[in-house]
Amino acid sequence: MEGFNHSRVSEFMLLGLTDSPELQIFLFVMFSIFYLMTMLGNCLILLTVISTPLLHSPMYFLLSNLSLIDMCLSSSATPKMIMDFFAQQKTISFEGCISQIFFLHLFTGTEIVLLISMSFDRYTAICKPLHYSTIISQRVCVGLVVTSWTVGFLHTISQLAFILYLPFCGPNVVDSFFCDFPLVIQLACIDIYVLGIFMISTSGVIALISFLLLLTSYVIVLVIINSHSSKGSSKALSTCTAHFIVLFMFFGPCISIYMWPFTNFLVVKVLSVFCTIFTPFLNPLIYTFRSQEVKTAMKKKLSNQYFSVGKSIPLYPVR
């Protein structure tokens, strides 16, 4: 073990997204704006849901947790990337690299399970409205969120349990703007290609199965609504289309990166940007800000007004 600790590199070199100074300035401005808007948008959602009693329903409880996870996911790699645009040496310590991998997989795994929980809530509200309050109780909602974080934690621990005992004795260049499991294990001083492919592909298979489950739930909901009313199907189609876009942007890169690892690094960089920057930015716009109840609550909070006590909102508004 002493020899193993001796051989471990102390830091990794990140190559970033580009070497062009002009492009780096452009990306710095663009990603800074996206990150700032992501944090402000998700913070606004959290504060609105917490401070508005009429939004204390299962759907908004899950959405507020999604906002919290998106803030954490975006913060796991984006600030470091933004600062590195003007750094001569884009380095990260070994501990910092491992921390990035830990938090990236923690928040990604948690968000995947939470999205499945949200689809279950949506399915129950539309397909079993009379039993909704019984099935989706406050206790169930808390259980779904706790399960999401537990699964995310177990997933990331399984990744770290593999990578922490690999010997890193020389190569330390990571061809990306942050550390991720498929990129770092390639720098190990032993041949772990077959085992590495298996470990990485496992994450890809989990993402693929989760995506298919979500896709199936949306299709079922859409079919049921379509059979009831043409007006409702039109609204549901608009909502589901927007949700489909987010799901493809989130799961598409995850499936591609982890089911087909060790491919073109430029493609991996672009796909990683979608996971860590664009999806956390789009989630509030697609899932929450299109809700009339949320927009009304925000307007009234900004104008120092409050909802009347007798006013109520549906458990599952069609957005």
CORUR-V770913 format. One record per residue. N is the residue number from 1. SS is DSSP state (h for helix, s for strand, l for the rest). PSI is psi in whole degrees, -180 to 180 (NA if undefined). Layout:
n:N ss:SS psi:PSI
n:N ss:SS psi:PSI
This chain:
n:1 ss:l psi:-33
n:2 ss:h psi:-42
n:3 ss:h psi:-36
n:4 ss:h psi:-45
n:5 ss:h psi:-34
n:6 ss:h psi:-34
n:7 ss:h psi:-11
n:8 ss:l psi:133
n:9 ss:l psi:153
n:10 ss:l psi:-21
n:11 ss:s psi:163
n:12 ss:s psi:151
n:13 ss:s psi:124
n:14 ss:s psi:130
n:15 ss:l psi:-17
n:16 ss:l psi:-165
n:17 ss:l psi:-35
n:18 ss:l psi:159
n:19 ss:l psi:-9
n:20 ss:l psi:121
n:21 ss:h psi:-42
n:22 ss:h psi:-44
n:23 ss:h psi:-33
n:24 ss:h psi:-40
n:25 ss:h psi:-44
n:26 ss:h psi:-47
n:27 ss:h psi:-36
n:28 ss:h psi:-48
n:29 ss:h psi:-47
n:30 ss:h psi:-49
n:31 ss:h psi:-31
n:32 ss:h psi:-43
n:33 ss:h psi:-46
n:34 ss:h psi:-43
n:35 ss:h psi:-44
n:36 ss:h psi:-44
n:37 ss:h psi:-36
n:38 ss:h psi:-47
n:39 ss:h psi:-44
n:40 ss:h psi:-44
n:41 ss:h psi:-46
n:42 ss:h psi:-35
n:43 ss:h psi:-42
n:44 ss:h psi:-40
n:45 ss:h psi:-47
n:46 ss:h psi:-48
n:47 ss:h psi:-38
n:48 ss:h psi:-46
n:49 ss:h psi:-42
n:50 ss:h psi:-39
n:51 ss:h psi:-1
n:52 ss:l psi:105
n:53 ss:h psi:-36
n:54 ss:h psi:-8
n:55 ss:h psi:9
n:56 ss:l psi:60
n:57 ss:l psi:164
n:58 ss:h psi:-43
n:59 ss:h psi:-46
n:60 ss:h psi:-26
n:61 ss:h psi:-44
n:62 ss:h psi:-40
n:63 ss:h psi:-38
n:64 ss:h psi:-35
n:65 ss:h psi:-34
n:66 ss:h psi:-40
n:67 ss:h psi:-42
n:68 ss:h psi:-44
n:69 ss:h psi:-40
n:70 ss:h psi:-39
n:71 ss:h psi:-42
n:72 ss:h psi:-43
n:73 ss:h psi:-45
n:74 ss:h psi:-35
n:75 ss:h psi:-10
n:76 ss:l psi:-24
n:77 ss:l psi:-29
n:78 ss:h psi:-47
n:79 ss:h psi:-42
n:80 ss:h psi:-42
n:81 ss:h psi:-43
n:82 ss:h psi:-44
n:83 ss:h psi:-33
n:84 ss:h psi:-14
n:85 ss:l psi:-28
n:86 ss:l psi:15
n:87 ss:l psi:135
n:88 ss:l psi:-43
n:89 ss:l psi:110
n:90 ss:l psi:86
n:91 ss:s psi:158
n:92 ss:s psi:137
n:93 ss:s psi:161
n:94 ss:h psi:-44
n:95 ss:h psi:-39
n:96 ss:h psi:-38
n:97 ss:h psi:-46
n:98 ss:h psi:-38
n:99 ss:h psi:-41
n:100 ss:h psi:-45
n:101 ss:h psi:-43
n:102 ss:h psi:-53
n:103 ss:h psi:-35
n:104 ss:h psi:-48
n:105 ss:h psi:-29
n:106 ss:h psi:-52
n:107 ss:h psi:-35
n:108 ss:h psi:-47
n:109 ss:h psi:-41
n:110 ss:h psi:-42
n:111 ss:h psi:-37
n:112 ss:h psi:-48
n:113 ss:h psi:-37
n:114 ss:h psi:-39
n:115 ss:h psi:-37
n:116 ss:h psi:-40
n:117 ss:h psi:-40
n:118 ss:h psi:-37
n:119 ss:h psi:-35
n:120 ss:h psi:-42
n:121 ss:h psi:-43
n:122 ss:h psi:-44
n:123 ss:h psi:-45
n:124 ss:h psi:-42
n:125 ss:h psi:-35
n:126 ss:h psi:-41
n:127 ss:h psi:-25
n:128 ss:l psi:59
n:129 ss:h psi:-33
n:130 ss:h psi:-24
n:131 ss:h psi:8
n:132 ss:h psi:-51
n:133 ss:h psi:-26
n:134 ss:h psi:-43
n:135 ss:h psi:-50
n:136 ss:l psi:75
n:137 ss:l psi:174
n:138 ss:h psi:-38
n:139 ss:h psi:-40
n:140 ss:h psi:-42
n:141 ss:h psi:-46
n:142 ss:h psi:-40
n:143 ss:h psi:-39
n:144 ss:h psi:-42
n:145 ss:h psi:-44
n:146 ss:h psi:-41
n:147 ss:h psi:-40
n:148 ss:h psi:-48
n:149 ss:h psi:-36
n:150 ss:h psi:-46
n:151 ss:h psi:-43
n:152 ss:h psi:-40
n:153 ss:h psi:-45
n:154 ss:h psi:-37
n:155 ss:h psi:-48
n:156 ss:h psi:-33
n:157 ss:h psi:-38
n:158 ss:h psi:-33
n:159 ss:h psi:-45
n:160 ss:h psi:-33
n:161 ss:h psi:-29
n:162 ss:h psi:-44
n:163 ss:h psi:-29
n:164 ss:l psi:-25
n:165 ss:l psi:15
n:166 ss:l psi:142
n:167 ss:l psi:122
n:168 ss:l psi:100
n:169 ss:l psi:0
n:170 ss:l psi:-78
n:171 ss:l psi:131
n:172 ss:l psi:23
n:173 ss:s psi:118
n:174 ss:s psi:117
n:175 ss:l psi:66
n:176 ss:l psi:-175
n:177 ss:l psi:1
n:178 ss:l psi:167
n:179 ss:l psi:135
n:180 ss:l psi:158
n:181 ss:h psi:-52
n:182 ss:h psi:-30
n:183 ss:h psi:-39
n:184 ss:h psi:-38
n:185 ss:h psi:-19
n:186 ss:h psi:-18
n:187 ss:h psi:-1
n:188 ss:l psi:151
n:189 ss:l psi:5
n:190 ss:l psi:160
n:191 ss:l psi:106
n:192 ss:l psi:29
n:193 ss:h psi:-53
n:194 ss:h psi:-49
n:195 ss:h psi:-37
n:196 ss:h psi:-43
n:197 ss:h psi:-42
n:198 ss:h psi:-47
n:199 ss:h psi:-43
n:200 ss:h psi:-44
n:201 ss:h psi:-28
n:202 ss:h psi:-43
n:203 ss:h psi:-40
n:204 ss:h psi:-40
n:205 ss:h psi:-41
n:206 ss:h psi:-45
n:207 ss:h psi:-40
n:208 ss:h psi:-45
n:209 ss:h psi:-42
n:210 ss:h psi:-42
n:211 ss:h psi:-43
n:212 ss:h psi:-37
n:213 ss:h psi:-46
n:214 ss:h psi:-43
n:215 ss:h psi:-42
n:216 ss:h psi:-42
n:217 ss:h psi:-41
n:218 ss:h psi:-41
n:219 ss:h psi:-43
n:220 ss:h psi:-46
n:221 ss:h psi:-43
n:222 ss:h psi:-41
n:223 ss:h psi:-42
n:224 ss:h psi:-44
n:225 ss:h psi:-39
n:226 ss:h psi:-30
n:227 ss:l psi:-11
n:228 ss:l psi:-48
n:229 ss:l psi:143
n:230 ss:h psi:-35
n:231 ss:h psi:-45
n:232 ss:h psi:-37
n:233 ss:h psi:-34
n:234 ss:h psi:-45
n:235 ss:h psi:-42
n:236 ss:h psi:-38
n:237 ss:h psi:-41
n:238 ss:h psi:-45
n:239 ss:h psi:-47
n:240 ss:h psi:-36
n:241 ss:h psi:-44
n:242 ss:h psi:-41
n:243 ss:h psi:-37
n:244 ss:h psi:-41
n:245 ss:h psi:-46
n:246 ss:h psi:-42
n:247 ss:h psi:-43
n:248 ss:h psi:-39
n:249 ss:h psi:-30
n:250 ss:h psi:-50
n:251 ss:h psi:-31
n:252 ss:h psi:-55
n:253 ss:h psi:-41
n:254 ss:h psi:-46
n:255 ss:h psi:-43
n:256 ss:h psi:-44
n:257 ss:h psi:-41
n:258 ss:h psi:-19
n:259 ss:h psi:-24
n:260 ss:l psi:68
n:261 ss:l psi:170
n:262 ss:l psi:32
n:263 ss:l psi:-156
n:264 ss:l psi:123
n:265 ss:h psi:-31
n:266 ss:h psi:-41
n:267 ss:h psi:-42
n:268 ss:h psi:-41
n:269 ss:h psi:-47
n:270 ss:h psi:-45
n:271 ss:h psi:-36
n:272 ss:h psi:-34
n:273 ss:h psi:-41
n:274 ss:h psi:-41
n:275 ss:h psi:-44
n:276 ss:h psi:-19
n:277 ss:h psi:-56
n:278 ss:h psi:-41
n:279 ss:h psi:-46
n:280 ss:h psi:-27
n:281 ss:h psi:-38
n:282 ss:h psi:-29
n:283 ss:h psi:-47
n:284 ss:h psi:-39
n:285 ss:h psi:-39
n:286 ss:h psi:-46
n:287 ss:h psi:-30
n:288 ss:h psi:-51
n:289 ss:l psi:-14
n:290 ss:l psi:-6
n:291 ss:l psi:126
n:292 ss:h psi:-35
n:293 ss:h psi:-41
n:294 ss:h psi:-45
n:295 ss:h psi:-40
n:296 ss:h psi:-43
n:297 ss:h psi:-41
n:298 ss:h psi:-43
n:299 ss:h psi:-42
n:300 ss:h psi:-32
n:301 ss:h psi:-40
n:302 ss:h psi:-28
n:303 ss:l psi:13
n:304 ss:l psi:36
n:305 ss:l psi:167
n:306 ss:l psi:154
n:307 ss:l psi:146
n:308 ss:l psi:152
n:309 ss:l psi:-36
n:310 ss:l psi:-7
n:311 ss:l psi:140
n:312 ss:l psi:160
n:313 ss:l psi:152
n:314 ss:l psi:154
n:315 ss:l psi:-34
n:316 ss:l psi:84
n:317 ss:l psi:140
n:318 ss:l psi:116
n:319 ss:l psi:NA
